[in-house]
Amino acid sequence: MNWSDGYNIDVEYTFKYFAYLSPVYQRFAALLNGYDLPPASEDAVHMELAVGQGLSINFHAACNLGSFIGNDFHPSHALHAQQLAARSGLKIDLTDDSFEQMLNRPDLPMCNSISIHGVWSWISDQNRLHILNIIKRCLKPGGVVYNSYNINAGSMIWKPWRDMMKRFYDCQKGSEIDRFEATIQYFKEIFDKNPHIMQDNLALQNKWNHMTSVSQDPHYLLQEYFNEHWDSCDTSEMAAYFEEAKLTLIGPANCGHVWKFLEFSGDTLQFMLNQTSPLLYSSWRDLLLRTSFRSDLYVKGGQFLSEQAIFAKLNCYRFVLTVPAKELKNNIFQSDYEYDEEVFKALQETFSAQDYEPKTFLQLYESVKALGSSQTDLLIFLVSKMQVGQVQVCASKVNQTLFVQSQALNKVLLESDDYQFKTDTLVSPVTGQGVLVDWSHRVVLQLWLEDIHMADDVVLTRFIAQLRRNKKQFFNLDKTILSREDEKTFFLEHILPSAKSYVPIWRQLGLL
Ligand SMILES: C[S@@+](CC[C@H](N)C(=O)[O-])C[C@H]1O[C@@H](n2cnc3c(N)ncnc32)[C@H](O)[C@@H]1O
């Protein structure tokens, strides 16, 4: 076997950012799962293993206190991550070491966090052992580990199909993309001729839809489904494996347990409420909801907090809207569950008061308490809006360096043509996380960063020039392309007013 160890190295991975890897976010999520991680500090060290193209580690190194270390054995990935750091003036210890080489480095520091995203289920047992040994060697007491992996409950009926597809793919000729397309075509014919196969297998249906969705990048799909390794496990197996490194599972990074009242009802809800251990709760949840993927947090030592202690600490955490209040929807995700209308309006008002200045949990709670809302109701609101990128938790400590570093990274992301379409995320020193900013807003923001008083007609002219340069088009509701004249009207009537409504928010987030 060559250096790839069975990993698909012939194509490069996509440019994705993941907020769950942010130290600020992990500290918040750990608290909701019952653990108070040590406070952010300049001495903290954060490790991310297999960073891919390295957007997350660059973003987090720019806007979080402490130093960052990461690896990815794909030289093109490591190079991209290093170049982005160099262009932004960030000092990150980034190498193209494999996990094995990383483990054998004599200079590895003791870390406050070790994060691994989208890796575990796609590598060999030997490489998993290297990761475990890195954690054993480098995680400080009180440190946190983030890991994500495929779960048996939702993956077992799909796995034989993925293995069959991989065998077919291996026998094809041509480039990776040619072989991928041939595989999709072959299996499509089988599924078209035998529709009952899909009808009987929901997991297969979901994965097939995922694989064939037009919005999916084949580079991502090749690494997701056509690696040598594609495994899944039970949460309990994973927890037992990590126990060797003195780790305890504390719960999901998305804090999904907060909305258990929406996932379960009646006797099942009562049964789930009785599962007080995070491991048992997670294992039952996996089975009942047929989970296929989890992102979990583990800690090395620490005391489990009572619910009262969690809320007492939470009271001081600050939260900020990342979209104008009028863009919030009065429901959870796409569900029918609606918040009480009065409570929802009160939260919109509180959040947007004082030009969207961040508000503490206590301030938010004070604004809805008299309306009958509980602390848990408020938490469900905050966590569910975080999942759709409309609310973020703020860092407890920020310094001038983080502002300067974030501005430098954002400048690279905004000004270089190669990032126009690679990422839709900028970085906020206030929240220690990436913030979604869509393409048209990014263009306007970049002009306002040059001159906040730039006249609207100048902004319009330069926006249209950017539109042409990037060969970007806008569409009517009926999906026809806007004429050049209509583009100007569309900009003045929609994009510019919308960007203006974001100005106070971008200021609070440190983007402007
Ligand atoms: C699916 S990508 C995920 C990348 C990144 N964590 C993310 O989520 O965007 C998996 C990454 O693991 C890296 N990788 C696989 N095996 C490795 C090994 N043995 N040592 C170091 N990196 C490895 C690959 O090069 C690839 O970039």
The ligand as an SDF file (V2000), in Angstrom:
LIG
                    3D

 27 29  0  0  0  0  0  0  0  0999 V2000
  -13.2980   13.8390    4.3310 C   0  0  0  0  0  0  0  0  0  0  0  0
  -11.8280   14.7260    4.5330 S   0  0  0  0  0  0  0  0  0  0  0  0
  -12.2460   15.7730    5.8860 C   0  0  0  0  0  0  0  0  0  0  0  0
  -11.3560   16.9710    5.9550 C   0  0  0  0  0  0  0  0  0  0  0  0
  -11.6990   17.9730    7.0380 C   0  0  0  0  0  0  0  0  0  0  0  0
  -11.5870   17.4030    8.3600 N   0  0  0  0  0  0  0  0  0  0  0  0
  -13.0980   18.5060    6.7840 C   0  0  0  0  0  0  0  0  0  0  0  0
  -14.0170   18.0260    7.4510 O   0  0  0  0  0  0  0  0  0  0  0  0
  -13.2560   19.3490    5.9070 O   0  0  0  0  0  0  0  0  0  0  0  0
  -10.7040   13.5670    5.2680 C   0  0  0  0  0  0  0  0  0  0  0  0
   -9.2650   14.0510    5.3040 C   0  0  0  0  0  0  0  0  0  0  0  0
   -8.4600   13.0980    5.9970 O   0  0  0  0  0  0  0  0  0  0  0  0
   -7.1600   13.1180    5.4230 C   0  0  0  0  0  0  0  0  0  0  0  0
   -6.5090   11.8460    5.8090 N   0  0  0  0  0  0  0  0  0  0  0  0
   -6.9400   10.6020    5.5270 C   0  0  0  0  0  0  0  0  0  0  0  0
   -6.0940    9.6880    6.0430 N   0  0  0  0  0  0  0  0  0  0  0  0
   -5.1020   10.3680    6.6840 C   0  0  0  0  0  0  0  0  0  0  0  0
   -3.9390    9.9840    7.4100 C   0  0  0  0  0  0  0  0  0  0  0  0
   -3.6290    8.6920    7.5580 N   0  0  0  0  0  0  0  0  0  0  0  0
   -3.1630   10.9450    7.9440 N   0  0  0  0  0  0  0  0  0  0  0  0
   -3.4870   12.2750    7.7870 C   0  0  0  0  0  0  0  0  0  0  0  0
   -4.5650   12.6890    7.0860 N   0  0  0  0  0  0  0  0  0  0  0  0
   -5.3740   11.7500    6.5450 C   0  0  0  0  0  0  0  0  0  0  0  0
   -7.4540   13.2490    3.9300 C   0  0  0  0  0  0  0  0  0  0  0  0
   -6.3720   13.7380    3.1850 O   0  0  0  0  0  0  0  0  0  0  0  0
   -8.6310   14.2180    3.9280 C   0  0  0  0  0  0  0  0  0  0  0  0
   -8.2300   15.5410    3.7810 O   0  0  0  0  0  0  0  0  0  0  0  0
  1  2  1  0
  2  3  1  0
  2 10  1  0
  3  4  1  0
  4  5  1  0
  5  6  1  0
  5  7  1  0
  7  8  2  0
  7  9  1  0
 10 11  1  0
 11 12  1  0
 11 26  1  0
 12 13  1  0
 13 14  1  0
 13 24  1  0
 14 15  1  0
 14 23  1  0
 15 16  2  0
 16 17  1  0
 17 18  1  0
 17 23  2  0
 18 19  1  0
 18 20  2  0
 20 21  1  0
 21 22  2  0
 22 23  1  0
 24 25  1  0
 24 26  1  0
 26 27  1  0
M  CHG  2   2   1   9  -1
M  END
$$$$
